[in-house]
């Protein structure tokens, strides 16, 4: 109990410093990285006895030093940005004395209808492929796809890629919807919402709920930045939008287990223990791994660079480098499941031990802060891809309490597909014209 309370107080203290240091911003990388571990550690207090949660000194060290290291490196990167020679030419969302006008974005309905039809086609194609699998129900087939160990339960490559396009298109449609709400542009809102819902439906056909949460977090980050960017006087989020955000958050948490059941993840756990497995058991799993002392892996078994290693192996035909998958064994204690993930630190330690903890945390902090600094610069663009990219990265940061989403999201072909989708949609929306009529 004492170790858990010590870590909780430590994180709360660091969170307060982040909040004060960056003008009450809640979307900085350091704020997100530190804040995400607080609910996980706080909720674990209820399971100290059930899980025998007596953290080792190594685990306490990792959970103590990780946030400090991330914070310091982020501050160093921020210092260089704030004091660089080009700072005089940059206006950020925190420059309250600088007026700035952002371009209004009004998308023709026919473009949104084309995207809607495309997504409907992909959704029906995905469902038809799922129905070919061995399960009796759609839920069983989704689960078959999720735990697949051969190509027989996989989607065709072209479908898999088009499915990703649909999912990543939601980052753009969310951006357009939010910008329209802020700038009071009403055209196409229903079509935008329908496209976002379809993207969410397509995302869960893989059996994962991750992208649902990613879309919600992305929407919050984009709203926060655009709200500050569009008016130098607007410094606080309107209360009604805060209320809407909190309501959606509660609904997502309450429906988390139910949605899992619909996706074939049936279980007999009570709701409290089910949430504990996803929210706090990662701390116990990390402790189990650290106590084992089995650190360091050769490059073919890398957890952080798993996707990069496989790409290199495929491109250069190096079969010895090919990795079959992530090494995330399920753990159990006293007859209770703990799941199979152990926070972002599991991957860092797995690859490089305590040296890996420092190397990968530093690299993550540097890249995250650079993405953040680019996102908060005010740009007179209809669609600012930098904001979209950071909203994508911020989700990976705040899921550090769960697993290594950052390197999984950023150092992979999925990140390339996100960028290509954003750039393609931006070009389609801004440059493809079938009429000379201008909408205002």
C-alpha positions as CSV (number, residue, x, y, z in Angstrom):
1,X,0.0,0.0,0.0
2,X,2.8,2.5,0.9
3,X,4.5,2.0,-2.4
4,X,1.3,2.5,-4.3
5,X,0.4,5.7,-2.4
6,X,4.0,7.0,-2.9
7,X,3.7,6.6,-6.6
8,X,0.2,8.1,-6.7
9,X,1.4,11.2,-4.8
10,X,4.5,11.5,-7.0
11,X,2.4,11.4,-10.2
12,X,-0.2,13.9,-8.8
13,X,2.6,16.3,-7.9
14,X,4.2,16.0,-11.3
15,X,0.8,16.5,-13.0
16,X,0.3,19.7,-11.0
17,X,3.7,21.0,-12.2
18,X,2.7,20.2,-15.9
19,X,-0.6,21.9,-15.5
20,X,0.9,25.1,-14.0
21,X,4.0,25.1,-16.3
22,X,2.1,25.1,-19.6
23,X,-0.7,27.6,-18.9
24,X,-3.2,25.0,-17.8
25,X,-2.9,22.9,-21.0
26,X,-4.1,19.3,-20.8
27,X,-2.9,18.2,-24.2
28,X,0.9,18.5,-23.8
29,X,2.7,15.2,-24.2
30,X,4.1,15.3,-20.6
31,X,0.6,16.0,-19.1
32,X,-0.9,13.1,-21.1
33,X,2.0,10.7,-20.3
34,X,1.8,11.4,-16.5
35,X,-1.9,11.7,-16.2
36,X,-2.7,8.3,-17.8
37,X,-0.9,6.4,-15.0
38,X,-2.9,8.0,-12.2
39,X,-6.2,6.2,-12.7
40,X,-4.4,2.9,-13.2
41,X,-2.4,3.2,-10.0
42,X,-5.4,4.6,-8.0
43,X,-7.8,1.8,-9.1
44,X,-5.2,-0.8,-8.3
45,X,-5.5,0.0,-4.6
46,X,-8.8,-2.0,-4.5
47,X,-6.9,-5.1,-5.8
48,X,-3.8,-5.0,-3.6
49,X,-4.9,-8.1,-1.7
50,X,-6.5,-10.0,-4.6
51,X,-3.5,-9.5,-6.8
52,X,-0.8,-9.6,-4.0
53,X,0.2,-6.2,-5.3
54,X,3.5,-5.7,-3.4
55,X,5.6,-3.9,-6.0
56,X,9.3,-4.7,-6.2
57,X,11.9,-1.9,-5.9
58,X,12.6,-2.3,-9.6
59,X,8.9,-1.6,-10.5
60,X,8.8,1.4,-8.2
61,X,11.9,2.7,-9.8
62,X,10.5,2.3,-13.3
63,X,7.2,4.0,-12.5
64,X,9.0,6.7,-10.6
65,X,11.8,7.6,-13.0
66,X,9.8,7.2,-16.3
67,X,7.5,10.2,-15.8
68,X,10.4,12.4,-14.6
69,X,12.6,11.5,-17.6
70,X,9.7,12.1,-20.0
71,X,9.0,15.5,-18.4
72,X,12.6,16.7,-18.4
73,X,13.2,15.7,-22.1
74,X,9.9,17.3,-23.2
75,X,10.8,20.5,-21.4
76,X,14.3,20.6,-23.1
77,X,12.7,20.2,-26.5
78,X,10.1,22.9,-25.7
79,X,12.9,25.2,-24.5
80,X,14.7,24.9,-27.9
81,X,11.5,25.6,-29.8
82,X,10.7,28.6,-27.6
83,X,14.1,30.1,-28.0
84,X,14.9,29.1,-31.6
85,X,15.6,31.8,-34.2
86,X,12.4,31.0,-36.0
87,X,10.2,31.6,-33.0
88,X,9.6,35.2,-34.0
89,X,7.8,33.9,-37.1
90,X,5.6,31.5,-35.3
91,X,2.3,32.3,-33.7
92,X,1.0,29.5,-31.4
93,X,-2.4,29.0,-29.8
94,X,-0.9,30.3,-26.5
95,X,0.0,33.8,-28.0
96,X,-3.1,35.6,-26.6
97,X,-2.0,39.0,-27.9
98,X,-1.9,37.9,-31.5
99,X,-5.0,38.0,-33.7
100,X,-5.3,35.2,-36.2
101,X,-8.0,34.2,-38.7
102,X,-8.4,30.6,-39.8
103,X,-9.9,29.7,-43.1
104,X,-13.5,28.6,-43.0
105,X,-14.0,25.1,-44.4
106,X,-17.2,24.3,-46.2
107,X,-17.1,20.9,-48.0
108,X,-19.5,20.3,-50.9
109,X,-22.1,17.6,-50.0
110,X,-21.4,15.5,-53.0
111,X,-17.8,14.9,-51.7
112,X,-19.1,13.7,-48.4
113,X,-21.7,11.5,-50.2
114,X,-19.0,9.8,-52.2
115,X,-17.0,9.1,-49.1
116,X,-20.2,7.8,-47.4
117,X,-20.9,5.4,-50.3
118,X,-17.3,4.2,-50.4
119,X,-17.4,3.4,-46.7
120,X,-20.7,1.6,-47.0
121,X,-19.3,-0.5,-49.7
122,X,-16.2,-1.4,-47.6
123,X,-18.4,-2.2,-44.6
124,X,-20.6,-4.6,-46.5
125,X,-17.5,-6.2,-48.1
126,X,-15.9,-6.7,-44.7
127,X,-19.1,-8.2,-43.3
128,X,-19.3,-10.6,-46.3
129,X,-15.7,-11.7,-45.7
130,X,-16.5,-12.3,-42.0
131,X,-19.5,-14.4,-42.8
132,X,-17.3,-16.8,-44.8
133,X,-15.5,-17.8,-41.6
134,X,-16.4,-20.7,-39.5
135,X,-18.4,-19.1,-36.7
136,X,-22.2,-19.3,-36.4
137,X,-22.7,-15.6,-35.7
138,X,-21.0,-12.3,-36.7
139,X,-19.6,-11.9,-33.2
140,X,-18.0,-15.4,-33.4
141,X,-16.5,-14.6,-36.8
142,X,-15.1,-11.2,-35.6
143,X,-13.4,-13.1,-32.7
144,X,-12.1,-15.7,-35.2
145,X,-10.5,-12.9,-37.2
146,X,-9.1,-11.2,-34.1
147,X,-7.3,-14.4,-32.8
148,X,-6.4,-15.6,-36.3
149,X,-3.2,-17.6,-36.7
150,X,-3.3,-18.2,-40.4
151,X,-4.3,-16.5,-43.7
152,X,-7.6,-18.4,-43.8
153,X,-9.1,-16.0,-41.3
154,X,-7.7,-12.9,-42.8
155,X,-9.1,-10.2,-45.1
156,X,-7.8,-9.8,-48.7
157,X,-4.9,-7.4,-48.7
158,X,-6.7,-4.8,-50.8
159,X,-9.7,-4.9,-48.4
160,X,-7.5,-4.6,-45.4
161,X,-5.8,-1.5,-46.8
162,X,-9.1,0.1,-47.9
163,X,-10.5,-0.7,-44.5
164,X,-7.6,1.3,-42.9
165,X,-8.4,4.2,-45.3
166,X,-12.0,4.3,-44.0
167,X,-10.8,4.3,-40.4
168,X,-8.2,7.0,-40.9
169,X,-10.6,9.1,-42.9
170,X,-12.4,9.7,-39.6
171,X,-9.5,11.9,-38.4
172,X,-10.2,14.2,-41.3
173,X,-14.0,14.2,-41.0
174,X,-13.8,14.8,-37.3
175,X,-11.5,17.7,-38.0
176,X,-14.0,19.2,-40.5
177,X,-17.0,18.7,-38.2
178,X,-15.2,20.3,-35.2
179,X,-14.0,23.3,-37.3
180,X,-17.5,23.7,-38.6
181,X,-19.0,23.7,-35.1
182,X,-16.4,26.3,-33.9
183,X,-16.8,28.6,-37.0
184,X,-20.5,28.0,-37.1
185,X,-20.6,26.4,-40.6
186,X,-23.6,24.1,-40.7
187,X,-23.3,22.6,-44.2
188,X,-22.8,18.8,-44.3
189,X,-22.9,18.1,-40.5
190,X,-25.2,15.2,-40.8
191,X,-23.1,13.7,-43.6
192,X,-20.0,14.2,-41.6
193,X,-21.5,12.5,-38.5
194,X,-22.7,9.6,-40.7
195,X,-19.2,9.2,-42.1
196,X,-17.6,9.2,-38.6
197,X,-20.1,6.6,-37.4
198,X,-19.3,4.3,-40.4
199,X,-15.6,4.7,-39.7
200,X,-16.2,3.6,-36.2
201,X,-18.3,0.6,-37.3
202,X,-15.6,-0.5,-39.7
203,X,-13.0,-0.2,-37.0
204,X,-14.7,-2.6,-34.6
205,X,-15.0,-5.3,-37.3
206,X,-11.5,-6.3,-36.3
207,X,-12.7,-7.1,-32.8
208,X,-10.8,-4.2,-31.3
209,X,-12.2,-1.2,-29.5
210,X,-9.0,0.8,-29.6
211,X,-10.0,3.0,-32.5
212,X,-13.3,4.0,-30.9
213,X,-11.3,5.5,-28.0
214,X,-8.7,6.9,-30.5
215,X,-11.4,8.8,-32.4
216,X,-12.8,10.3,-29.2
217,X,-9.4,11.4,-28.0
218,X,-8.6,12.8,-31.4
219,X,-11.8,14.8,-31.4
220,X,-10.9,16.3,-28.0
221,X,-7.4,17.2,-29.0
222,X,-8.5,18.7,-32.3
223,X,-11.3,20.7,-30.6
224,X,-8.9,22.0,-27.9
225,X,-6.4,23.3,-30.5
226,X,-8.8,24.6,-33.0
227,X,-10.9,26.3,-30.3
228,X,-7.8,28.3,-29.2
229,X,-6.6,28.8,-32.7
230,X,-9.8,30.4,-34.2
231,X,-10.1,33.2,-31.6
232,X,-7.4,34.8,-29.6
233,X,-10.0,35.7,-27.0
234,X,-11.3,32.2,-26.4
235,X,-9.1,30.6,-23.7
236,X,-11.4,28.2,-22.0
237,X,-13.5,25.4,-23.4
238,X,-17.2,26.2,-23.3
239,X,-18.9,24.3,-20.4
240,X,-21.4,22.6,-22.7
241,X,-18.6,21.0,-24.7
242,X,-16.9,19.9,-21.5
243,X,-20.2,18.3,-20.4
244,X,-20.6,16.6,-23.7
245,X,-17.1,15.2,-23.5
246,X,-17.5,13.9,-20.0
247,X,-20.9,12.3,-21.0
248,X,-19.3,10.5,-23.9
249,X,-16.4,9.3,-21.7
250,X,-18.8,7.9,-19.2
251,X,-20.9,6.2,-21.9
252,X,-17.7,4.6,-23.4
253,X,-16.6,3.3,-20.0
254,X,-20.0,2.0,-19.0
255,X,-20.5,0.3,-22.4
256,X,-17.0,-1.1,-22.6
257,X,-17.8,-4.6,-21.4
258,X,-21.1,-4.8,-23.4
259,X,-19.3,-3.8,-26.6
260,X,-16.7,-6.4,-25.9
261,X,-19.5,-9.0,-25.7
262,X,-20.9,-8.0,-29.0
263,X,-17.4,-8.4,-30.5
264,X,-17.1,-12.0,-29.3
265,X,-15.2,-11.2,-26.1
266,X,-17.8,-12.9,-23.8
267,X,-16.7,-13.4,-20.2
268,X,-18.2,-14.0,-16.7
269,X,-16.3,-11.3,-14.8
270,X,-18.1,-8.7,-12.9
271,X,-17.9,-5.2,-14.3
272,X,-15.4,-3.9,-11.6
273,X,-12.9,-6.7,-12.2
274,X,-13.3,-6.4,-16.0
275,X,-12.4,-2.8,-15.9
276,X,-9.5,-3.5,-13.4
277,X,-7.9,-5.9,-15.9
278,X,-7.9,-3.2,-18.6
279,X,-7.0,-0.3,-16.3
280,X,-4.8,-1.5,-13.5
281,X,-3.6,-5.1,-14.0
282,X,-0.9,-3.7,-16.3
283,X,0.9,-2.6,-13.1
284,X,0.9,-6.1,-11.7
285,X,2.0,-7.6,-15.0
286,X,4.9,-5.2,-15.2
287,X,5.9,-6.1,-11.7
288,X,5.8,-9.9,-12.6
289,X,8.0,-9.2,-15.6
290,X,10.5,-7.1,-13.7
291,X,10.7,-9.7,-11.0
292,X,11.5,-12.3,-13.6
293,X,14.6,-10.2,-14.7
294,X,14.3,-11.6,-18.2
295,X,15.3,-8.3,-19.9
296,X,16.9,-7.7,-23.3
297,X,16.0,-9.4,-26.6
298,X,17.6,-9.7,-30.0
299,X,16.3,-7.5,-32.7
300,X,14.1,-10.2,-34.3
301,X,12.0,-10.3,-31.1
302,X,11.9,-6.5,-30.6
303,X,8.6,-5.2,-29.1
304,X,9.1,-1.5,-29.7
305,X,10.3,-1.8,-33.3
306,X,8.3,-4.9,-34.2
307,X,6.8,-3.4,-37.3
308,X,10.0,-1.7,-38.5
309,X,11.9,-5.0,-38.1
310,X,9.3,-6.9,-40.1
311,X,9.3,-4.3,-42.9
312,X,13.1,-4.5,-43.1
313,X,12.9,-8.3,-43.1
314,X,10.4,-8.3,-45.9
315,X,12.0,-5.6,-48.1
316,X,15.5,-7.1,-47.9
317,X,14.3,-10.7,-47.7
318,X,16.0,-11.4,-44.3
319,X,14.0,-14.3,-42.9
320,X,16.0,-14.5,-39.7
321,X,14.7,-11.0,-38.7
322,X,11.0,-11.8,-39.2
323,X,9.0,-11.7,-36.0
324,X,5.8,-13.7,-35.7
325,X,4.2,-11.3,-33.2
326,X,4.4,-9.5,-29.9
327,X,5.4,-11.5,-26.8
328,X,2.6,-10.7,-24.4
329,X,1.8,-13.8,-22.3
330,X,-1.3,-13.9,-20.2
331,X,-0.9,-13.8,-16.5
332,X,-3.0,-15.2,-13.7
333,X,-2.9,-14.9,-9.9
334,X,-5.1,-16.5,-7.3
335,X,-7.3,-17.8,-10.1
336,X,-7.9,-14.3,-11.5
337,X,-6.9,-13.2,-15.0
338,X,-4.5,-10.2,-15.3
339,X,-4.6,-9.9,-19.1
340,X,-1.5,-9.8,-21.2
341,X,-0.2,-6.2,-21.3
342,X,2.2,-4.5,-18.9
343,X,2.3,-0.7,-19.7
344,X,4.6,0.9,-22.2
345,X,7.6,0.1,-19.9
346,X,7.2,-3.6,-20.6
347,X,8.3,-3.2,-24.2
348,X,11.1,-0.8,-23.3
349,X,12.5,-3.2,-20.7
350,X,11.9,-6.3,-22.9
351,X,14.0,-4.8,-25.6
352,X,16.8,-3.2,-23.7
353,X,16.5,-3.6,-20.0
354,X,16.9,-0.4,-17.9
355,X,19.1,1.1,-20.6
356,X,16.1,0.6,-23.0
357,X,13.9,2.3,-20.5
358,X,15.9,5.5,-20.8
359,X,16.5,5.2,-24.6
360,X,12.9,4.6,-25.7
361,X,11.4,7.0,-23.1
362,X,13.8,9.8,-24.3
363,X,13.0,9.1,-28.0
364,X,9.3,9.0,-27.3
365,X,9.4,12.3,-25.4
366,X,11.4,14.0,-28.2
367,X,9.1,12.9,-31.0
368,X,5.9,13.6,-29.1
369,X,7.0,17.1,-28.2
370,X,8.1,17.9,-31.7
371,X,4.7,16.8,-33.0
372,X,3.0,18.9,-30.3
373,X,5.1,22.0,-31.1
374,X,4.2,21.7,-34.8
375,X,0.4,21.2,-34.0
376,X,0.1,24.3,-31.8
377,X,1.5,26.7,-34.5
378,X,-1.3,28.7,-36.1
379,X,-1.5,28.1,-39.8
380,X,-3.9,29.6,-42.3
381,X,-4.9,26.2,-43.7
382,X,-8.3,24.7,-44.2
383,X,-7.1,21.3,-43.0
384,X,-4.0,21.4,-40.8
385,X,-2.5,17.9,-41.0
386,X,-0.1,18.6,-38.1
387,X,-3.1,18.9,-35.8
388,X,-4.5,15.6,-37.0
389,X,-1.2,13.9,-36.6
390,X,-0.7,15.1,-33.0
391,X,-4.3,14.0,-32.1
392,X,-3.3,10.6,-33.4
393,X,-0.1,10.6,-31.4
394,X,-1.7,12.0,-28.2
395,X,-3.9,8.9,-28.0
396,X,-0.9,6.7,-28.2
397,X,0.7,8.7,-25.4
398,X,-2.2,8.5,-23.0
399,X,-2.5,4.7,-23.5
400,X,1.0,4.3,-22.2
401,X,-0.6,2.9,-19.0
402,X,-1.9,0.0,-21.1
403,X,0.8,-0.9,-23.6
404,X,3.3,0.4,-26.1
405,X,0.8,2.2,-28.3
406,X,3.3,4.9,-29.3
407,X,5.8,2.8,-31.2
408,X,3.0,0.5,-32.4
409,X,1.2,3.5,-33.9
410,X,4.1,5.7,-35.1
411,X,6.8,3.2,-36.2
412,X,4.5,1.3,-38.5
413,X,3.0,1.3,-42.0
414,X,-0.3,2.4,-40.3
415,X,1.2,5.8,-39.7
416,X,2.2,6.1,-43.3
417,X,-1.4,5.1,-44.3
418,X,-2.8,7.8,-42.0
419,X,-0.6,10.4,-43.6
420,X,-1.5,9.3,-47.1
421,X,-5.2,9.2,-46.3
422,X,-5.1,12.7,-44.8
423,X,-3.2,14.2,-47.7
424,X,-5.4,12.5,-50.3
425,X,-8.6,13.7,-48.6
426,X,-7.2,17.2,-48.2
427,X,-6.4,17.3,-51.9
428,X,-9.8,15.9,-52.8
429,X,-11.7,18.4,-50.6
430,X,-9.7,21.5,-51.5
431,X,-8.8,20.9,-55.2
432,X,-11.3,18.6,-56.9
433,X,-14.0,20.7,-58.4
434,X,-17.0,19.7,-60.6
435,X,-18.5,23.2,-60.5
436,X,-17.3,26.8,-60.3
437,X,-20.0,27.6,-57.7
438,X,-18.5,28.9,-54.4
439,X,-20.2,28.0,-51.2
440,X,-20.0,30.5,-48.3
